[in-house]
Amino acid sequence: MTNVPIPFSPDPAFDRKMRLVAKELAVDIMEPQTIIDKFSMTIEDWDAVVQHPQFREMVVEEKERWHNSLNTKERVEVKTWQIIEDALLKFQEYLHSPTFSDTAKVQLLQALQKQVGVGQRDGNIGGPVGERFQITINMGGEKSEHDVTSGGKLIEGTAQETGQ
């Protein structure tokens, strides 16, 4: 490390960069060189960040946040995406391999598509799947067909005028 002058004037961009680097170190998935590359930093930028007096506090805060029991879902999701990303080249190799069965190729593609949401409707991502219903409002004399829930329930009603 080189001794780099530490900026003492408040610099929101520098503070943000310190926080982002602290978070990446707390998550502990990337190597420092990868973090440097990710944020387009120079070695001097890196040294300035890690030598800053507030940086250690930021790392401690980010580690506490990352390892908090309320953050389990995010940790699992991030790690799952990392595993998938690391395996993508192997998956690609399987998909183009003549020895990998066509059934297995289709299943692999379906699993990947499901993971990234390909082929799902925008409104349905992460939502419940299955039952559906349709609401029909009759504005006059014609009666129309009703599509009901899978349980076969039809709820009918009439509009009444209020005397206001």
Z-matrix of the N, CA and C atoms (Angstrom, degrees):
N
C 1 1.441
C 2 1.517 1 109.67
N 3 1.297 2 113.49 1 148.27
C 4 1.454 3 118.60 2 176.46
C 5 1.519 4 108.34 3 -105.51
N 6 1.301 5 116.42 4 155.12
C 7 1.456 6 119.77 5 176.76
C 8 1.514 7 108.69 6 -83.52
N 9 1.292 8 115.29 7 107.11
C 10 1.455 9 122.56 8 -177.63
C 11 1.518 10 107.39 9 -106.49
N 12 1.331 11 117.60 10 136.81
C 13 1.462 12 118.48 11 176.60
C 14 1.520 13 110.25 12 -59.80
N 15 1.308 14 116.13 13 133.89
C 16 1.457 15 121.79 14 -178.74
C 17 1.522 16 108.70 15 -90.08
N 18 1.330 17 117.07 16 125.88
C 19 1.466 18 118.87 17 179.78
C 20 1.529 19 109.98 18 -68.07
N 21 1.332 20 116.39 19 126.63
C 22 1.452 21 120.44 20 -179.32
C 23 1.522 22 112.21 21 -100.41
N 24 1.327 23 117.26 22 -20.57
C 25 1.461 24 118.60 23 177.71
C 26 1.523 25 108.32 24 -76.10
N 27 1.317 26 117.47 25 143.25
C 28 1.465 27 119.34 26 -179.74
C 29 1.530 28 110.42 27 -61.31
N 30 1.300 29 115.74 28 123.99
C 31 1.459 30 121.64 29 179.19
C 32 1.530 31 107.28 30 -129.71
N 33 1.334 32 117.32 31 102.81
C 34 1.469 33 119.88 32 -176.38
C 35 1.527 34 113.30 33 -57.07
N 36 1.326 35 117.81 34 -36.86
C 37 1.465 36 120.41 35 -179.92
C 38 1.524 37 110.72 36 -66.49
N 39 1.325 38 116.78 37 -40.68
C 40 1.462 39 121.03 38 178.69
C 41 1.530 40 110.34 39 -67.65
N 42 1.333 41 116.66 40 -42.05
C 43 1.466 42 120.62 41 178.30
C 44 1.535 43 110.62 42 -61.87
N 45 1.317 44 116.10 43 -41.75
C 46 1.472 45 120.30 44 178.95
C 47 1.523 46 110.25 45 -63.60
N 48 1.321 47 116.29 46 -43.65
C 49 1.465 48 119.38 47 179.29
C 50 1.532 49 110.47 48 -62.72
N 51 1.339 50 116.98 49 -40.88
C 52 1.470 51 120.11 50 177.59
C 53 1.525 52 110.23 51 -60.48
N 54 1.340 53 117.08 52 -43.62
C 55 1.459 54 121.30 53 -178.87
C 56 1.528 55 110.94 54 -64.35
N 57 1.338 56 117.08 55 -41.86
C 58 1.467 57 120.92 56 179.21
C 59 1.529 58 111.49 57 -64.71
N 60 1.316 59 116.34 58 -42.40
C 61 1.470 60 120.19 59 178.08
C 62 1.529 61 109.58 60 -65.63
N 63 1.320 62 117.17 61 -42.20
C 64 1.469 63 121.13 62 178.86
C 65 1.534 64 110.22 63 -59.94
N 66 1.324 65 116.55 64 -41.54
C 67 1.464 66 120.07 65 179.68
C 68 1.523 67 110.88 66 -64.20
N 69 1.327 68 117.04 67 -44.95
C 70 1.458 69 120.12 68 179.75
C 71 1.529 70 111.56 69 -62.44
N 72 1.323 71 116.86 70 -38.56
C 73 1.460 72 119.72 71 177.51
C 74 1.527 73 110.82 72 -68.11
N 75 1.329 74 117.29 73 -37.31
C 76 1.462 75 121.18 74 179.32
C 77 1.526 76 111.61 75 -66.32
N 78 1.331 77 116.57 76 -39.15
C 79 1.454 78 121.35 77 179.57
C 80 1.529 79 110.13 78 -67.06
N 81 1.318 80 116.30 79 -33.60
C 82 1.469 81 123.12 80 174.03
C 83 1.529 82 113.44 81 60.18
N 84 1.333 83 115.51 82 45.16
C 85 1.456 84 119.65 83 175.32
C 86 1.524 85 110.18 84 -108.08
N 87 1.322 86 116.82 85 -37.30
C 88 1.470 87 121.67 86 -176.94
C 89 1.520 88 111.69 87 -99.37
N 90 1.318 89 114.31 88 149.21
C 91 1.461 90 121.25 89 172.61
C 92 1.533 91 108.58 90 -74.58
N 93 1.325 92 118.29 91 154.47
C 94 1.469 93 120.21 92 179.35
C 95 1.531 94 113.75 93 -53.61
N 96 1.333 95 117.79 94 -40.31
C 97 1.472 96 119.12 95 -179.97
C 98 1.527 97 110.99 96 -62.96
N 99 1.315 98 117.09 97 -36.14
C 100 1.465 99 120.96 98 177.89
C 101 1.526 100 110.28 99 -66.80
N 102 1.331 101 116.88 100 -38.61
C 103 1.465 102 120.88 101 177.47
C 104 1.523 103 109.90 102 -64.88
N 105 1.325 104 116.65 103 -43.16
C 106 1.476 105 121.29 104 177.30
C 107 1.519 106 109.87 105 -57.54
N 108 1.332 107 116.47 106 -46.00
C 109 1.467 108 120.99 107 -179.91
C 110 1.531 109 111.16 108 -66.58
N 111 1.324 110 116.37 109 -40.88
C 112 1.467 111 120.99 110 -177.85
C 113 1.523 112 111.46 111 -59.19
N 114 1.324 113 116.37 112 -40.19
C 115 1.470 114 120.36 113 -177.26
C 116 1.525 115 112.49 114 -99.70
N 117 1.328 116 116.77 115 14.44
C 118 1.475 117 122.19 116 178.09
C 119 1.526 118 111.38 117 50.11
N 120 1.322 119 115.02 118 48.59
C 121 1.463 120 120.31 119 -178.86
C 122 1.523 121 110.34 120 -98.21
N 123 1.308 122 115.18 121 155.61
C 124 1.455 123 120.93 122 169.94
C 125 1.527 124 107.06 123 -94.68
N 126 1.314 125 116.50 124 170.05
C 127 1.466 126 120.82 125 176.48
C 128 1.533 127 109.57 126 -61.67
N 129 1.321 128 116.29 127 -36.53
C 130 1.462 129 120.27 128 178.72
C 131 1.530 130 110.66 129 -65.23
N 132 1.350 131 116.73 130 -40.41
C 133 1.469 132 120.34 131 176.38
C 134 1.527 133 110.03 132 -60.87
N 135 1.324 134 115.40 133 -45.85
C 136 1.467 135 121.06 134 179.56
C 137 1.530 136 110.56 135 -58.12
N 138 1.320 137 115.79 136 -48.22
C 139 1.472 138 120.49 137 -179.58
C 140 1.528 139 110.79 138 -60.52
N 141 1.335 140 116.66 139 -41.16
C 142 1.466 141 120.03 140 179.99
C 143 1.524 142 110.58 141 -63.78
N 144 1.329 143 116.73 142 -39.14
C 145 1.463 144 120.67 143 -179.99
C 146 1.525 145 110.81 144 -67.51
N 147 1.336 146 117.28 145 -52.92
C 148 1.468 147 119.70 146 -173.48
C 149 1.527 148 112.93 147 -71.79
N 150 1.332 149 118.15 148 -19.50
C 151 1.464 150 120.73 149 178.49
C 152 1.525 151 112.39 150 -90.85
N 153 1.314 152 117.25 151 -8.54
C 154 1.463 153 120.15 152 -177.68
C 155 1.533 154 109.68 153 -67.02
N 156 1.331 155 118.26 154 137.05
C 157 1.468 156 121.58 155 -177.51
C 158 1.535 157 114.30 156 -57.84
N 159 1.309 158 118.09 157 -33.31
C 160 1.468 159 120.88 158 -178.59
C 161 1.524 160 113.00 159 -80.97
N 162 1.316 161 117.28 160 -15.04
C 163 1.461 162 120.29 161 -173.41
C 164 1.527 163 112.21 162 -62.19
N 165 1.325 164 117.16 163 -44.06
C 166 1.474 165 119.47 164 -179.78
C 167 1.522 166 111.23 165 -60.55
N 168 1.327 167 116.68 166 -39.92
C 169 1.462 168 120.25 167 177.11
C 170 1.529 169 110.38 168 -61.45
N 171 1.337 170 115.54 169 -41.85
C 172 1.461 171 119.91 170 179.41
C 173 1.524 172 111.12 171 -62.80
N 174 1.322 173 117.35 172 -41.06
C 175 1.461 174 120.98 173 179.76
C 176 1.534 175 109.48 174 -63.45
N 177 1.319 176 117.12 175 -44.84
C 178 1.471 177 121.09 176 178.91
C 179 1.529 178 110.38 177 -60.38
N 180 1.344 179 116.90 178 -45.59
C 181 1.467 180 121.13 179 179.14
C 182 1.521 181 111.26 180 -61.14
N 183 1.328 182 116.18 181 -44.95
C 184 1.466 183 120.07 182 -178.83
C 185 1.527 184 111.43 183 -67.38
N 186 1.322 185 117.93 184 -36.48
C 187 1.473 186 120.36 185 176.49
C 188 1.514 187 110.43 186 -64.91
N 189 1.336 188 117.22 187 -42.12
C 190 1.459 189 120.59 188 177.85
C 191 1.520 190 110.79 189 -62.40
N 192 1.323 191 116.73 190 -43.63
C 193 1.459 192 120.81 191 179.09
C 194 1.528 193 110.83 192 -64.36
N 195 1.322 194 116.57 193 -45.15
C 196 1.462 195 121.66 194 -176.89
C 197 1.530 196 111.40 195 -64.63
N 198 1.323 197 117.62 196 -40.70
C 199 1.465 198 121.04 197 -175.47
C 200 1.528 199 112.78 198 -92.14
N 201 1.312 200 117.70 199 3.64
C 202 1.455 201 122.43 200 178.05
C 203 1.525 202 109.43 201 -62.83
N 204 1.319 203 117.49 202 140.79
C 205 1.466 204 120.54 203 -177.87
C 206 1.530 205 112.09 204 -62.69
N 207 1.320 206 117.79 205 -25.24
C 208 1.464 207 120.15 206 177.66
C 209 1.529 208 112.11 207 -73.92
N 210 1.317 209 117.16 208 -8.94
C 211 1.460 210 122.31 209 -177.68
C 212 1.532 211 111.84 210 -103.05
N 213 1.304 212 117.80 211 11.12
C 214 1.466 213 121.42 212 -176.39
C 215 1.519 214 111.76 213 -57.02
N 216 1.321 215 116.99 214 -45.34
C 217 1.470 216 120.28 215 -177.82
C 218 1.533 217 110.97 216 -59.41
N 219 1.321 218 117.40 217 -46.64
C 220 1.465 219 120.50 218 179.94
C 221 1.531 220 110.69 219 -63.13
N 222 1.339 221 116.83 220 -42.54
C 223 1.478 222 120.04 221 179.15
C 224 1.520 223 110.89 222 -59.64
N 225 1.330 224 116.34 223 -45.42
C 226 1.466 225 120.33 224 -179.37
C 227 1.525 226 110.21 225 -64.57
N 228 1.334 227 117.31 226 -42.40
C 229 1.467 228 120.24 227 179.75
C 230 1.525 229 111.22 228 -63.25
N 231 1.319 230 117.07 229 -46.34
C 232 1.469 231 120.53 230 -179.13
C 233 1.529 232 110.39 231 -62.45
N 234 1.324 233 116.15 232 -44.74
C 235 1.463 234 119.26 233 -179.64
C 236 1.523 235 111.55 234 -66.85
N 237 1.337 236 116.83 235 -36.72
C 238 1.469 237 120.34 236 177.37
C 239 1.522 238 110.41 237 -63.28
N 240 1.337 239 116.38 238 -45.69
C 241 1.471 240 119.79 239 178.18
C 242 1.530 241 110.18 240 -62.09
N 243 1.322 242 117.71 241 -37.52
C 244 1.465 243 120.93 242 179.40
C 245 1.526 244 110.53 243 -65.32
N 246 1.327 245 116.61 244 -41.80
C 247 1.468 246 120.67 245 178.08
C 248 1.525 247 109.95 246 -62.29
N 249 1.325 248 115.96 247 -45.08
C 250 1.465 249 119.82 248 179.40
C 251 1.523 250 110.48 249 -62.56
N 252 1.324 251 116.56 250 -45.21
C 253 1.471 252 119.63 251 179.74
C 254 1.528 253 111.17 252 -60.32
N 255 1.316 254 116.00 253 -42.98
C 256 1.469 255 119.62 254 179.50
C 257 1.531 256 112.02 255 -64.92
N 258 1.335 257 116.88 256 -28.59
C 259 1.463 258 120.81 257 -176.68
C 260 1.530 259 113.56 258 -92.44
N 261 1.326 260 118.21 259 -5.00
C 262 1.465 261 120.20 260 -173.91
C 263 1.530 262 113.69 261 -57.93
N 264 1.311 263 117.71 262 -41.60
C 265 1.468 264 119.16 263 -179.70
C 266 1.529 265 110.86 264 -64.46
N 267 1.335 266 116.63 265 -37.67
C 268 1.468 267 120.31 266 177.52
C 269 1.524 268 110.03 267 -68.03
N 270 1.334 269 116.82 268 -40.78
C 271 1.459 270 120.56 269 177.38
C 272 1.535 271 110.52 270 -60.67
N 273 1.320 272 115.72 271 -43.37
C 274 1.465 273 120.00 272 179.17
C 275 1.527 274 110.35 273 -61.37
N 276 1.322 275 115.56 274 -40.40
C 277 1.468 276 120.64 275 178.06
C 278 1.531 277 110.15 276 -61.11
N 279 1.343 278 116.98 277 -44.12
C 280 1.468 279 121.20 278 178.61
C 281 1.525 280 110.92 279 -61.30
N 282 1.333 281 116.38 280 -43.65
C 283 1.460 282 120.31 281 -176.48
C 284 1.525 283 113.20 282 -64.14
N 285 1.321 284 116.37 283 -26.25
C 286 1.468 285 120.27 284 -179.22
C 287 1.530 286 112.53 285 -102.60
N 288 1.312 287 116.82 286 3.03
C 289 1.460 288 121.15 287 -178.22
C 290 1.528 289 110.64 288 -82.87
N 291 1.327 290 117.04 289 130.50
C 292 1.466 291 119.00 290 177.62
C 293 1.538 292 111.94 291 -70.57
N 294 1.318 293 118.13 292 -18.42
C 295 1.467 294 120.56 293 -179.35
C 296 1.528 295 113.00 294 -87.70
N 297 1.302 296 117.89 295 -12.71
C 298 1.462 297 122.52 296 178.71
C 299 1.524 298 106.80 297 -84.47
N 300 1.325 299 119.30 298 125.27
C 301 1.469 300 122.06 299 -173.67
C 302 1.529 301 111.71 300 -63.57
N 303 1.323 302 114.20 301 151.26
C 304 1.468 303 119.44 302 178.94
C 305 1.528 304 110.99 303 -61.93
N 306 1.316 305 117.45 304 -37.08
C 307 1.463 306 121.28 305 178.64
C 308 1.524 307 110.17 306 -62.42
N 309 1.317 308 116.34 307 -44.52
C 310 1.461 309 120.62 308 179.48
C 311 1.533 310 110.46 309 -65.54
N 312 1.329 311 117.00 310 -36.78
C 313 1.469 312 120.43 311 177.90
C 314 1.528 313 110.66 312 -62.70
N 315 1.333 314 116.16 313 -45.05
C 316 1.460 315 120.62 314 179.65
C 317 1.530 316 109.85 315 -63.00
N 318 1.328 317 117.31 316 -43.92
C 319 1.464 318 120.66 317 179.93
C 320 1.531 319 111.27 318 -63.64
N 321 1.320 320 116.51 319 -39.71
C 322 1.465 321 120.29 320 178.27
C 323 1.528 322 110.33 321 -64.12
N 324 1.330 323 116.70 322 -45.88
C 325 1.463 324 119.96 323 178.14
C 326 1.529 325 111.56 324 -62.23
N 327 1.315 326 117.61 325 -41.59
C 328 1.459 327 120.74 326 178.92
C 329 1.525 328 110.91 327 -63.02
N 330 1.325 329 116.97 328 -42.12
C 331 1.468 330 120.38 329 179.48
C 332 1.522 331 110.63 330 -63.83
N 333 1.324 332 116.94 331 -42.52
C 334 1.466 333 120.59 332 178.53
C 335 1.526 334 110.66 333 -65.44
N 336 1.321 335 116.93 334 -43.73
C 337 1.461 336 120.72 335 179.16
C 338 1.526 337 110.81 336 -62.04
N 339 1.311 338 116.92 337 -42.27
C 340 1.466 339 120.45 338 179.27
C 341 1.527 340 110.32 339 -63.05
N 342 1.322 341 116.71 340 -41.36
C 343 1.463 342 120.44 341 -178.09
C 344 1.525 343 112.00 342 -62.76
N 345 1.325 344 116.49 343 -38.69
C 346 1.468 345 119.17 344 -177.27
C 347 1.526 346 113.34 345 -97.85
N 348 1.342 347 117.18 346 -0.55
C 349 1.458 348 120.34 347 174.72
C 350 1.507 349 115.27 348 85.31
N 351 1.331 350 119.02 349 14.71
C 352 1.465 351 121.29 350 178.63
C 353 1.523 352 108.60 351 -70.92
N 354 1.336 353 115.79 352 130.26
C 355 1.455 354 120.98 353 176.96
C 356 1.514 355 114.05 354 88.20
N 357 1.315 356 118.15 355 -2.25
C 358 1.457 357 120.49 356 177.40
C 359 1.519 358 108.10 357 -94.46
N 360 1.292 359 115.70 358 149.63
C 361 1.456 360 120.00 359 177.20
C 362 1.514 361 108.68 360 -73.72
N 363 1.325 362 116.36 361 144.03
C 364 1.463 363 121.26 362 -178.10
C 365 1.518 364 112.70 363 -54.25
N 366 1.307 365 117.99 364 -44.80
C 367 1.451 366 120.80 365 -177.11
C 368 1.518 367 113.36 366 -74.08
N 369 1.321 368 117.75 367 -13.42
C 370 1.452 369 121.13 368 -174.32
C 371 1.518 370 112.53 369 -101.38
N 372 1.310 371 119.87 370 -6.70
C 373 1.456 372 121.81 371 -177.90
C 374 1.516 373 108.84 372 -64.52
N 375 1.296 374 115.66 373 120.83
C 376 1.450 375 120.89 374 178.72
C 377 1.520 376 114.04 375 77.99
N 378 1.341 377 117.26 376 -2.14
C 379 1.455 378 120.31 377 -178.83
C 380 1.504 379 111.33 378 -97.64
N 381 1.306 380 116.32 379 173.94
C 382 1.455 381 120.05 380 -179.73
C 383 1.520 382 111.10 381 -68.74
N 384 1.312 383 115.37 382 148.15
C 385 1.448 384 121.08 383 179.86
C 386 1.516 385 107.10 384 -118.76
N 387 1.300 386 118.04 385 145.42
C 388 1.452 387 119.40 386 174.98
C 389 1.506 388 111.34 387 131.27
N 390 1.327 389 116.43 388 -103.78
C 391 1.449 390 120.66 389 -174.46
C 392 1.521 391 111.68 390 -61.45
N 393 1.329 392 113.75 391 147.33
C 394 1.453 393 119.47 392 175.32
C 395 1.507 394 107.55 393 -141.21
N 396 1.290 395 115.99 394 162.49
C 397 1.446 396 119.34 395 176.57
C 398 1.510 397 108.82 396 -148.24
N 399 1.312 398 114.19 397 162.48
C 400 1.453 399 121.26 398 -179.82
C 401 1.511 400 107.13 399 -133.59
N 402 1.300 401 116.53 400 136.73
C 403 1.457 402 121.13 401 177.63
C 404 1.515 403 107.70 402 -108.97
N 405 1.309 404 115.52 403 127.86
C 406 1.456 405 120.74 404 177.71
C 407 1.516 406 107.93 405 -118.69
N 408 1.302 407 116.37 406 127.71
C 409 1.460 408 120.93 407 177.31
C 410 1.518 409 107.43 408 -109.40
N 411 1.319 410 115.04 409 116.13
C 412 1.463 411 120.42 410 179.22
C 413 1.515 412 108.30 411 -87.76
N 414 1.322 413 116.33 412 124.18
C 415 1.456 414 121.72 413 -177.89
C 416 1.522 415 112.16 414 -100.32
N 417 1.299 416 117.72 415 4.68
C 418 1.458 417 119.11 416 -179.08
C 419 1.507 418 110.39 417 178.20
N 420 1.301 419 115.94 418 -165.64
C 421 1.443 420 126.42 419 -169.99
C 422 1.522 421 119.46 420 -44.92
N 423 1.333 422 121.21 421 -27.85
C 424 1.461 423 119.67 422 -175.57
C 425 1.525 424 111.69 423 -79.27
N 426 1.318 425 113.85 424 140.91
C 427 1.462 426 118.74 425 175.02
C 428 1.522 427 106.55 426 -105.32
N 429 1.343 428 117.12 427 138.96
C 430 1.461 429 120.03 428 -177.95
C 431 1.522 430 109.81 429 -119.47
N 432 1.333 431 114.68 430 166.76
C 433 1.460 432 121.19 431 177.10
C 434 1.519 433 109.20 432 -72.27
N 435 1.339 434 116.60 433 151.15
C 436 1.461 435 121.69 434 179.52
C 437 1.515 436 109.75 435 -116.44
N 438 1.316 437 116.53 436 138.02
C 439 1.462 438 122.64 437 171.48
C 440 1.523 439 105.42 438 -101.02
N 441 1.306 440 117.29 439 124.04
C 442 1.455 441 120.05 440 -174.54
C 443 1.523 442 110.40 441 -113.05
N 444 1.311 443 115.77 442 170.54
C 445 1.470 444 120.14 443 178.37
C 446 1.514 445 109.33 444 -65.00
N 447 1.313 446 116.23 445 166.98
C 448 1.459 447 120.54 446 -178.07
C 449 1.518 448 111.76 447 -63.81
N 450 1.320 449 117.99 448 -19.10
C 451 1.454 450 121.15 449 177.43
C 452 1.522 451 112.51 450 -78.81
N 453 1.322 452 117.81 451 -6.42
C 454 1.446 453 122.37 452 177.37
C 455 1.519 454 113.97 453 78.62
N 456 1.296 455 118.99 454 23.29
C 457 1.457 456 121.65 455 -177.99
C 458 1.524 457 109.67 456 -92.49
N 459 1.300 458 115.73 457 132.46
C 460 1.449 459 121.63 458 176.32
C 461 1.524 460 106.96 459 -123.20
N 462 1.290 461 115.87 460 125.88
C 463 1.461 462 121.02 461 179.98
C 464 1.513 463 106.91 462 -109.78
N 465 1.323 464 115.53 463 119.89
C 466 1.452 465 119.90 464 -179.62
C 467 1.518 466 109.19 465 -113.32
N 468 1.305 467 115.72 466 154.73
C 469 1.452 468 120.35 467 178.25
C 470 1.509 469 109.88 468 -157.77
N 471 1.311 470 115.95 469 168.43
C 472 1.466 471 120.43 470 178.20
C 473 1.524 472 107.35 471 -129.61
N 474 1.316 473 114.53 472 152.92
C 475 1.460 474 120.26 473 178.02
C 476 1.519 475 108.33 474 -90.15
N 477 1.289 476 115.89 475 138.84
C 478 1.454 477 120.34 476 177.43
C 479 1.510 478 108.90 477 -122.26
N 480 1.298 479 116.20 478 139.76
C 481 1.452 480 120.51 479 179.41
C 482 1.525 481 108.98 480 -82.51
N 483 1.315 482 114.50 481 140.82
C 484 1.463 483 118.88 482 176.36
C 485 1.504 484 107.96 483 -99.90
N 486 1.292 485 116.78 484 150.24
C 487 1.474 486 120.97 485 -176.89
C 488 1.518 487 111.52 486 -90.12
N 489 1.302 488 118.74 487 66.02
C 490 1.466 489 120.83 488 -179.44
C 491 1.488 490 110.96 489 -98.34
